[in-house]
Amino acid sequence: MYAARARASLRGWGGVGAMAVLCALALAFVLLLPRAQEARQDGRTAGPGMAEATQARASDCKDSDAQKQTLSPSGADGPTIDAIKSRTGAKRKLVVGVDQNSYHWGYRNPNTEGAELEGFDIDLVHRIAADILGDPEAVQFKAIPTSQRITAIQDGRVDMVVRTMTITCQRLGEVAFSAPYFKTGQQVLAPKSSPIKGYNGTLAHKKICTASGSTAYLKLKADRDKGTLPASTDISTTVPNQLDCLVRLQLGEVDAVVTDGALAASQAAQDPTVELKGEAFTTEYYGVAMKKDADDLVRRVNRILVGYRASGWQASYDRWLSATLGKDSGASKPPTAEYLRKS
Protein backbone atom coordinates (compact mmCIF):
# COMPACT_ATOMS: atom_id res chain seq x y z
CA MET A 1 0.00 0.00 0.00
CA TYR A 2 1.33 3.42 -0.84
CA ALA A 3 0.20 6.65 0.76
CA ALA A 4 0.68 8.63 -2.42
CA ARG A 5 -1.87 7.94 -5.11
CA ALA A 6 -1.07 8.28 -8.77
CA ARG A 7 -2.82 11.04 -10.58
CA ALA A 8 -4.08 9.05 -13.49
CA SER A 9 -3.40 10.38 -16.94
CA LEU A 10 -6.17 8.68 -18.91
CA ARG A 11 -6.05 8.64 -22.66
CA GLY A 12 -8.58 7.52 -25.24
CA TRP A 13 -10.48 4.25 -25.43
CA GLY A 14 -7.70 4.65 -27.02
CA GLY A 15 9.68 -17.35 -48.63
CA VAL A 16 10.86 -18.25 -49.39
CA GLY A 17 11.03 -21.99 -49.05
CA ALA A 18 14.19 -23.42 -47.52
CA MET A 19 16.48 -25.64 -49.51
CA ALA A 20 16.15 -29.33 -48.70
CA VAL A 21 19.78 -29.57 -47.68
CA LEU A 22 19.14 -27.12 -44.79
CA CYS A 23 16.14 -28.96 -43.29
CA ALA A 24 18.16 -30.98 -40.82
CA LEU A 25 19.98 -27.90 -39.56
CA ALA A 26 16.73 -25.95 -39.26
CA LEU A 27 15.13 -28.77 -37.30
CA ALA A 28 18.06 -28.92 -34.90
CA PHE A 29 17.84 -25.15 -34.36
CA VAL A 30 14.13 -25.32 -33.58
CA LEU A 31 14.67 -28.12 -31.09
CA LEU A 32 17.41 -26.21 -29.30
CA LEU A 33 15.71 -22.78 -29.36
CA PRO A 34 13.35 -23.21 -26.36
CA ARG A 35 16.26 -24.09 -24.03
CA ALA A 36 18.30 -21.15 -25.32
CA GLN A 37 15.34 -18.80 -24.85
CA GLU A 38 14.78 -20.13 -21.37
CA ALA A 39 18.33 -19.44 -20.31
CA ARG A 40 18.09 -15.93 -21.74
CA GLN A 41 14.71 -15.10 -20.14
CA ASP A 42 15.18 -16.70 -16.77
CA GLY A 43 18.86 -16.05 -16.32
CA ARG A 44 19.62 -19.70 -15.62
CA THR A 45 19.79 -23.09 -17.28
CA ALA A 46 17.12 -25.72 -16.69
CA GLY A 47 18.11 -28.84 -14.80
CA PRO A 48 18.39 -32.22 -16.50
CA GLY A 49 15.08 -33.65 -17.65
CA MET A 50 13.07 -30.50 -16.83
CA ALA A 51 12.48 -27.48 -19.07
CA GLU A 52 10.28 -24.50 -18.40
CA ALA A 53 7.41 -24.09 -20.85
CA THR A 54 7.67 -20.78 -22.71
CA GLN A 55 3.89 -20.22 -22.60
CA ALA A 56 0.71 -22.20 -22.31
CA ARG A 57 -1.04 -23.34 -25.44
CA ALA A 58 -4.83 -23.16 -25.48
CA SER A 59 -5.01 -26.72 -26.85
CA ASP A 60 -3.18 -28.02 -23.75
CA CYS A 61 -5.39 -26.12 -21.33
CA LYS A 62 -8.42 -27.06 -19.25
CA ASP A 63 -10.51 -24.30 -17.73
CA SER A 64 -10.30 -26.00 -14.35
CA ASP A 65 -6.55 -25.36 -14.21
CA ALA A 66 -6.13 -22.35 -16.51
CA GLN A 67 -4.69 -20.38 -13.59
CA LYS A 68 -1.71 -22.78 -13.52
CA GLN A 69 -0.68 -22.04 -17.10
CA THR A 70 1.99 -19.46 -16.34
CA LEU A 71 5.75 -19.25 -16.14
CA SER A 72 7.79 -19.63 -12.95
CA PRO A 73 8.99 -16.47 -11.15
CA SER A 74 12.25 -14.80 -12.08
CA GLY A 75 13.90 -11.47 -11.43
CA ALA A 76 15.93 -11.50 -14.64
CA ASP A 77 15.42 -8.68 -17.12
CA GLY A 78 14.67 -9.46 -20.74
CA PRO A 79 13.68 -7.61 -23.92
CA THR A 80 10.24 -6.52 -22.69
CA ILE A 81 11.49 -5.15 -19.39
CA ASP A 82 14.52 -3.58 -21.09
CA ALA A 83 12.17 -1.71 -23.43
CA ILE A 84 10.13 -0.41 -20.49
CA LYS A 85 13.25 0.71 -18.62
CA SER A 86 14.68 2.41 -21.72
CA ARG A 87 11.87 4.96 -21.81
CA THR A 88 13.12 8.41 -20.94
CA GLY A 89 11.80 11.51 -19.27
CA ALA A 90 8.08 11.71 -18.62
CA LYS A 91 7.55 8.57 -20.69
CA ARG A 92 9.57 6.38 -18.32
CA LYS A 93 6.46 4.79 -16.90
CA LEU A 94 4.72 1.44 -16.83
CA VAL A 95 1.67 1.70 -19.10
CA VAL A 96 -1.22 -0.21 -17.55
CA GLY A 97 -4.79 -0.78 -18.67
CA VAL A 98 -7.21 -0.44 -15.75
CA ASP A 99 -10.83 0.24 -14.92
CA GLN A 100 -11.92 3.60 -13.53
CA ASN A 101 -15.50 2.63 -12.66
CA SER A 102 -15.23 -0.50 -10.49
CA TYR A 103 -15.77 0.57 -6.90
CA HIS A 104 -12.93 -0.64 -4.64
CA TRP A 105 -11.06 -2.20 -7.58
CA GLY A 106 -10.17 0.52 -10.06
CA TYR A 107 -12.20 3.58 -9.22
CA ARG A 108 -11.93 7.35 -9.68
CA ASN A 109 -12.76 8.66 -6.24
CA PRO A 110 -14.58 12.00 -6.63
CA ASN A 111 -13.85 12.84 -2.99
CA THR A 112 -10.07 13.07 -3.56
CA GLU A 113 -8.14 15.92 -5.11
CA GLY A 114 -8.00 15.25 -8.83
CA ALA A 115 -10.43 12.32 -8.50
CA GLU A 116 -7.53 9.92 -8.19
CA LEU A 117 -7.63 6.25 -9.07
CA GLU A 118 -7.73 3.85 -6.16
CA GLY A 119 -8.64 0.29 -5.30
CA PHE A 120 -7.35 -3.26 -5.00
CA ASP A 121 -6.13 -3.51 -8.60
CA ILE A 122 -4.52 -0.08 -8.39
CA ASP A 123 -2.50 -1.08 -5.31
CA LEU A 124 -1.10 -4.04 -7.25
CA VAL A 125 -0.12 -1.79 -10.16
CA HIS A 126 1.86 0.46 -7.82
CA ARG A 127 3.67 -2.57 -6.40
CA ILE A 128 4.64 -3.77 -9.90
CA ALA A 129 5.89 -0.30 -10.90
CA ALA A 130 7.94 -0.04 -7.71
CA ASP A 131 9.72 -3.29 -8.51
CA ILE A 132 10.37 -2.72 -12.22
CA LEU A 133 11.04 1.03 -12.28
CA GLY A 134 11.88 1.71 -8.64
CA ASP A 135 8.97 4.13 -8.23
CA PRO A 136 5.41 3.13 -7.30
CA GLU A 137 4.10 6.29 -8.97
CA ALA A 138 5.83 5.62 -12.32
CA VAL A 139 2.59 4.52 -13.94
CA GLN A 140 0.58 5.78 -16.88
CA PHE A 141 -2.96 4.54 -16.38
CA LYS A 142 -5.16 3.95 -19.40
CA ALA A 143 -8.87 3.35 -18.98
CA ILE A 144 -9.73 0.24 -20.97
CA PRO A 145 -13.30 -1.07 -21.41
CA THR A 146 -13.96 -4.72 -20.64
CA SER A 147 -14.38 -5.56 -24.31
CA GLN A 148 -11.00 -4.01 -25.27
CA ARG A 149 -8.67 -5.57 -22.70
CA ILE A 150 -7.12 -8.13 -25.05
CA THR A 151 -6.80 -5.89 -28.10
CA ALA A 152 -5.17 -3.16 -26.00
CA ILE A 153 -2.43 -5.65 -25.08
CA GLN A 154 -2.05 -7.09 -28.57
CA ASP A 155 -1.89 -3.63 -30.17
CA GLY A 156 0.81 -2.52 -27.75
CA ARG A 157 -1.27 0.29 -26.25
CA VAL A 158 -0.44 -1.00 -22.78
CA ASP A 159 2.30 -3.11 -21.20
CA MET A 160 -0.26 -5.05 -19.17
CA VAL A 161 -3.85 -5.07 -18.03
CA VAL A 162 -4.72 -5.21 -14.32
CA ARG A 163 -8.50 -5.06 -14.47
CA THR A 164 -10.37 -7.89 -12.73
CA MET A 165 -9.52 -10.10 -15.73
CA THR A 166 -10.31 -13.80 -15.40
CA ILE A 167 -7.73 -16.31 -16.61
CA THR A 168 -9.34 -18.64 -19.18
CA CYS A 169 -8.06 -21.12 -21.74
CA GLN A 170 -9.56 -19.10 -24.59
CA ARG A 171 -7.78 -15.95 -23.45
CA LEU A 172 -4.52 -17.87 -23.00
CA GLY A 173 -4.58 -18.34 -26.75
CA GLU A 174 -4.42 -14.56 -27.17
CA VAL A 175 -2.44 -13.17 -24.22
CA ALA A 176 -0.20 -14.40 -21.40
CA PHE A 177 -1.22 -14.30 -17.75
CA SER A 178 0.55 -14.06 -14.44
CA ALA A 179 -0.21 -16.43 -11.62
CA PRO A 180 -3.59 -15.64 -10.04
CA TYR A 181 -3.86 -12.79 -7.56
CA PHE A 182 -7.55 -13.18 -6.65
CA LYS A 183 -10.18 -15.92 -6.52
CA THR A 184 -13.84 -15.24 -7.28
CA GLY A 185 -16.87 -16.72 -9.09
CA GLN A 186 -19.89 -15.64 -11.12
CA GLN A 187 -22.98 -14.50 -9.22
CA VAL A 188 -26.36 -12.93 -9.89
CA LEU A 189 -27.10 -9.35 -8.84
CA ALA A 190 -30.72 -8.19 -8.77
CA PRO A 191 -33.03 -5.83 -6.87
CA LYS A 192 -33.79 -6.92 -3.31
CA SER A 193 -37.47 -7.00 -4.24
CA SER A 194 -36.89 -9.33 -7.22
CA PRO A 195 -38.23 -12.91 -7.19
CA ILE A 196 -34.92 -14.07 -8.65
CA LYS A 197 -33.25 -16.45 -6.20
CA GLY A 198 -29.96 -17.15 -7.94
CA TYR A 199 -28.55 -18.86 -10.99
CA ASN A 200 -31.48 -21.21 -11.51
CA GLY A 201 -34.98 -21.49 -12.95
CA THR A 202 -36.01 -18.16 -11.46
CA LEU A 203 -34.13 -16.54 -14.36
CA ALA A 204 -36.78 -17.82 -16.79
CA HIS A 205 -38.28 -14.98 -18.84
CA LYS A 206 -35.83 -12.56 -17.24
CA LYS A 207 -33.53 -10.14 -19.05
CA ILE A 208 -29.88 -10.44 -18.01
CA CYS A 209 -27.07 -7.94 -18.59
CA THR A 210 -23.40 -8.89 -18.99
CA ALA A 211 -20.27 -7.14 -20.24
CA SER A 212 -19.18 -7.81 -23.83
CA GLY A 213 -16.34 -10.33 -23.98
CA SER A 214 -16.83 -11.31 -20.34
CA THR A 215 -16.72 -14.82 -18.92
CA ALA A 216 -20.23 -14.18 -17.58
CA TYR A 217 -21.72 -13.91 -21.07
CA LEU A 218 -19.88 -16.99 -22.32
CA LYS A 219 -21.13 -18.99 -19.34
CA LEU A 220 -24.75 -17.91 -19.81
CA LYS A 221 -24.68 -18.68 -23.53
CA ALA A 222 -23.13 -22.11 -23.02
CA ASP A 223 -25.59 -23.04 -20.28
CA ARG A 224 -28.61 -21.84 -22.23
CA ASP A 225 -27.45 -23.76 -25.30
CA LYS A 226 -27.17 -27.01 -23.32
CA GLY A 227 -30.41 -26.47 -21.39
CA THR A 228 -29.11 -25.88 -17.87
CA LEU A 229 -30.33 -22.27 -18.06
CA PRO A 230 -33.98 -21.68 -19.07
CA ALA A 231 -34.31 -21.15 -22.82
CA SER A 232 -36.52 -18.12 -22.17
CA THR A 233 -33.72 -16.26 -20.39
CA ASP A 234 -32.82 -13.19 -22.46
CA ILE A 235 -29.05 -12.66 -22.52
CA SER A 236 -28.97 -10.27 -25.47
CA THR A 237 -28.07 -7.19 -23.41
CA THR A 238 -24.31 -6.68 -23.39
CA VAL A 239 -22.39 -3.50 -22.61
CA PRO A 240 -18.77 -2.33 -23.07
CA ASN A 241 -18.19 -1.84 -19.34
CA GLN A 242 -19.55 -3.96 -16.54
CA LEU A 243 -20.71 -0.97 -14.50
CA ASP A 244 -23.07 -0.10 -17.35
CA CYS A 245 -25.05 -3.19 -16.37
CA LEU A 246 -25.74 -1.71 -12.95
CA VAL A 247 -27.06 1.43 -14.64
CA ARG A 248 -29.33 -0.68 -16.86
CA LEU A 249 -30.57 -2.49 -13.75
CA GLN A 250 -31.26 0.78 -11.94
CA LEU A 251 -33.19 2.07 -14.96
CA GLY A 252 -35.31 -1.08 -15.05
CA GLU A 253 -34.07 -2.05 -18.51
CA VAL A 254 -32.87 -5.46 -17.28
CA ASP A 255 -33.96 -7.77 -14.46
CA ALA A 256 -30.53 -8.90 -13.27
CA VAL A 257 -26.79 -8.69 -13.81
CA VAL A 258 -24.39 -11.62 -13.94
CA THR A 259 -20.76 -10.83 -13.16
CA ASP A 260 -17.92 -11.80 -10.85
CA GLY A 261 -19.12 -11.92 -7.26
CA ALA A 262 -16.23 -9.65 -6.22
CA LEU A 263 -17.48 -6.91 -8.55
CA ALA A 264 -21.14 -7.56 -7.78
CA ALA A 265 -20.50 -7.16 -4.04
CA SER A 266 -18.90 -3.77 -4.64
CA GLN A 267 -21.85 -2.70 -6.78
CA ALA A 268 -24.24 -3.77 -4.05
CA ALA A 269 -22.24 -1.56 -1.68
CA GLN A 270 -22.82 1.36 -4.06
CA ASP A 271 -26.56 0.73 -4.39
CA PRO A 272 -28.39 -0.55 -1.29
CA THR A 273 -31.48 -1.46 -3.35
CA VAL A 274 -29.70 -4.43 -5.00
CA GLU A 275 -28.16 -7.60 -3.59
CA LEU A 276 -26.39 -10.82 -4.53
CA LYS A 277 -28.80 -13.63 -5.25
CA GLY A 278 -27.62 -17.16 -4.49
CA GLU A 279 -24.10 -18.51 -4.31
CA ALA A 280 -21.27 -18.26 -6.83
CA PHE A 281 -21.77 -20.84 -9.59
CA THR A 282 -18.24 -20.82 -11.04
CA THR A 283 -14.68 -20.61 -9.72
CA GLU A 284 -12.49 -18.06 -11.44
CA TYR A 285 -9.13 -16.39 -10.91
CA TYR A 286 -7.93 -12.90 -11.81
CA GLY A 287 -4.49 -12.53 -13.38
CA VAL A 288 -2.31 -9.78 -14.80
CA ALA A 289 -2.52 -10.01 -18.60
CA MET A 290 0.46 -9.32 -20.90
CA LYS A 291 1.59 -10.05 -24.45
CA LYS A 292 2.10 -13.70 -25.28
CA ASP A 293 5.79 -13.28 -26.07
CA ALA A 294 6.59 -11.16 -23.00
CA ASP A 295 8.07 -14.08 -21.06
CA ASP A 296 10.45 -11.94 -19.03
CA LEU A 297 7.65 -9.62 -17.92
CA VAL A 298 5.39 -12.54 -16.99
CA ARG A 299 8.16 -14.07 -14.89
CA ARG A 300 8.92 -10.75 -13.20
CA VAL A 301 5.27 -10.13 -12.32
CA ASN A 302 5.08 -13.65 -10.89
CA ARG A 303 8.10 -12.93 -8.72
CA ILE A 304 6.50 -9.68 -7.57
CA LEU A 305 3.33 -11.55 -6.68
CA VAL A 306 5.32 -13.97 -4.48
CA GLY A 307 6.41 -11.05 -2.33
CA TYR A 308 3.03 -9.31 -2.54
CA ARG A 309 1.18 -12.33 -1.21
CA ALA A 310 3.53 -12.38 1.78
CA SER A 311 3.34 -8.64 2.45
CA GLY A 312 0.88 -6.19 0.92
CA TRP A 313 -1.96 -8.30 -0.43
CA GLN A 314 -3.75 -8.71 2.89
CA ALA A 315 -3.50 -5.03 3.78
CA SER A 316 -5.00 -4.10 0.41
CA TYR A 317 -7.80 -6.65 0.80
CA ASP A 318 -8.62 -5.42 4.31
CA ARG A 319 -8.77 -1.82 3.12
CA TRP A 320 -10.82 -2.24 -0.03
CA LEU A 321 -12.71 -5.53 0.01
CA SER A 322 -13.21 -6.96 3.49
CA ALA A 323 -16.30 -4.83 4.15
CA THR A 324 -18.13 -6.28 1.16
CA LEU A 325 -16.60 -9.77 0.83
CA GLY A 326 -15.90 -10.54 4.49
CA LYS A 327 -12.80 -10.99 6.60
CA ASP A 328 -13.02 -14.79 6.58
CA SER A 329 -14.55 -15.54 3.17
CA GLY A 330 -13.02 -17.77 0.52
CA ALA A 331 -11.75 -14.64 -1.21
CA SER A 332 -10.06 -13.19 1.88
CA LYS A 333 -6.71 -14.92 1.30
CA PRO A 334 -4.47 -14.80 -1.78
CA PRO A 335 -4.79 -17.86 -4.04
CA THR A 336 -1.98 -20.38 -4.22
CA ALA A 337 0.29 -20.05 -7.26
CA GLU A 338 1.30 -22.99 -9.45
CA TYR A 339 3.50 -22.80 -12.51
CA LEU A 340 3.60 -24.54 -15.85
CA ARG A 341 6.32 -27.11 -16.38
CA LYS A 342 6.88 -29.77 -18.98
CA SER A 343 9.36 -32.66 -19.03
C-alpha positions, 0 to 999 in steps of 0.5 A: 500500500502506498500513501501517495496515489497516482494522478491518473493520466487517462487517454482515449479508449484509445519465402521463401522456401528453404532448400532441402539440404538445410532442413536438418539444420533448421530442425536442430535449431528449432529443437534447441531454441526453447532451451536457449530462450529459457536461459536468456529469459530466466537467467539460468539453465534448466536442470536435467530432464526439466524445461520450463514451458515458454507459454501455455497453449490453449489446446493443452489447457483445461478451464479447471486449471487455466490459472496454472498455465503461467511461467515460474517467477524470475527477477531476470530482465529481458527484452520486454522489461529492457524496453520499459526501462529504456523509456526516458523523461516523462515517458519512463512509466509502466503503461497499464490498462485499468478500470476507472469505474469499479468501486474498490477495484479501479475507481476514480474517487470523486472525494479526492483531489483530482479524483484519483484512481484507487482500489485493489487492482490499483494497489497491485499496479503500484507494487509492480511499478515499484519493482520494475522502475523503482517508483510506485508512482511511475505509472501511466494509467489507461482506462480500458473497457472490458471488451478491449482488454485483449486488443489493448495488449495485442496492439501494444497500447499497454504493457499489461492489463490489471483489471479484474480479468479472469484467466481462461483457456480461450484468453490464453490463446491470445495473451499471457497471464501471471499467476492468479492474484484473486479468486472469485466466481460468477454470481447474480445481482438483482433488486432486493425485491426481485423474485430471482433467487440465484442462478437457476430457474427463477431466471426464466423470462428474465432479461440479463445484462453482462459485459461484452467479452466477459466470462459471464456472457460466455457462461450464460450462452453455453448453459442456455445452449445445453439447457441448464439455463432456461431457454426463455432467459434473455441474454442479449443485453451486453455492454462495453463496461460492466458498471453499465449493467448496474445502470441498466438495472437501476433504470429497469431495462434489465432484471438482473446482472451476472458478473464476478461476485467480487465486482457484484458485491462492490456494486451492491455496496454502491446501491443498497437497493440491490443484492447478490442472489444465491451462491457463486456458480463458477470458480475463477481467478484474476491474473495480470494479462500481458503479451504472449511473447513477454516471457520476461515480464510474466516471470517478473510479475510472478516474482513480484506476486510472491512477495506481494502475497507475503506482504501487501496483499492482505493489507490491500484486501482489508482496506478495499474488500473486506467490508463487502466480501468478508474478513473470513470468506473464501476470497479473503486470502491470496490464491496459491500459485502454481507454474507450468512445467513440462518434461 
